[in-house]
Amino acid sequence: MKRFTVLLLALACVGCVPQTQMVWVRTDGRPLDAATDPKFQSTWAQCRADAYVSASRIPPATDPGLYVVAAAERNRADTRAAVTMACMSRAGYVVVRGTAASQ
């Protein structure tokens, strides 16, 4: 019963943590409307495609254990994120927290 109470309290506290939104900004300081900027949209699409190609080169897990499969998928997700960030930064875009973008 005590474990259930602790778990319930932990789940309740997770909802209290403020969620920060990550947004893309231009490195040259010019304003960016990611929803309508065609250059940003094409760069984003190209970088995501490059990231998925890079992540697909990671071999799949050979051990059928759940932990191994989850670790391999996490590795692919980390690779996609790193390749996307690197590609976008080369194109002049960086991702920051939503509050930092408004300053």
C-alpha positions in Angstrom: 0.0 0.0 0.0 2.9 2.3 0.8 4.4 1.8 -2.7 1.1 2.7 -4.3 0.8 5.9 -2.3 4.4 6.9 -3.2 3.7 6.1 -6.9 0.5 8.1 -6.8 2.3 11.1 -5.2 5.1 10.9 -7.8 2.6 10.9 -10.6 0.8 13.9 -9.1 4.1 15.8 -8.8 5.0 15.2 -12.5 2.0 17.2 -13.5 3.2 20.2 -11.5 6.5 20.5 -13.4 6.4 23.4 -15.8 6.8 22.3 -19.4 9.1 24.4 -21.5 8.6 24.7 -25.2 11.5 24.5 -27.5 11.5 26.8 -30.6 13.8 27.3 -33.6 15.4 30.7 -34.0 17.8 32.1 -36.6 21.4 32.6 -35.7 21.6 35.9 -37.5 18.9 37.4 -35.2 16.3 37.9 -37.9 12.7 36.9 -36.9 11.6 33.4 -37.9 8.0 32.2 -38.4 8.7 28.5 -38.7 5.1 27.8 -39.8 5.3 30.0 -42.9 9.0 30.4 -43.8 9.6 28.3 -46.9 13.4 28.2 -46.5 13.0 26.9 -42.9 10.4 24.3 -44.0 12.7 22.9 -46.8 15.7 22.9 -44.6 13.8 21.2 -41.8 12.5 18.5 -44.3 16.0 17.9 -45.7 17.6 17.7 -42.2 14.9 15.3 -41.0 15.4 13.1 -44.1 19.2 13.1 -43.5 18.6 12.2 -39.8 16.4 9.2 -40.7 18.9 7.9 -43.2 21.7 8.2 -40.7 19.7 6.4 -38.0 18.7 3.6 -40.4 22.4 2.7 -40.6 22.4 1.6 -37.0 22.0 -2.2 -36.9 18.9 -3.5 -35.3 19.0 -5.3 -32.0 19.9 -9.0 -32.4 18.9 -10.0 -28.9 15.1 -10.2 -28.6 15.2 -8.9 -25.0 13.0 -5.9 -24.4 15.9 -3.9 -22.8 18.1 -4.4 -25.8 15.4 -3.5 -28.3 14.6 -0.3 -26.3 18.2 0.7 -26.0 18.7 0.2 -29.8 15.6 2.4 -30.5 16.9 5.0 -28.0 20.2 5.0 -29.9 18.4 5.6 -33.2 16.3 8.4 -31.7 19.4 10.1 -30.2 21.2 9.8 -33.6 18.2 11.4 -35.4 18.1 14.3 -32.9 21.9 14.9 -33.1 22.0 14.8 -36.9 18.9 17.1 -37.2 20.4 19.6 -34.8 23.8 19.6 -36.6 22.2 20.0 -40.0 19.9 22.8 -38.9 22.7 24.7 -37.1 24.8 24.5 -40.3 21.8 26.1 -42.1 21.7 28.9 -39.5 19.0 27.7 -37.1 19.3 26.7 -33.5 16.7 25.4 -31.0 16.2 27.3 -27.7 13.7 27.3 -24.9 10.5 29.3 -25.6 11.3 31.9 -23.0 14.8 32.6 -24.4 13.4 33.0 -27.9 11.2 35.9 -26.8 14.1 38.0 -25.3 
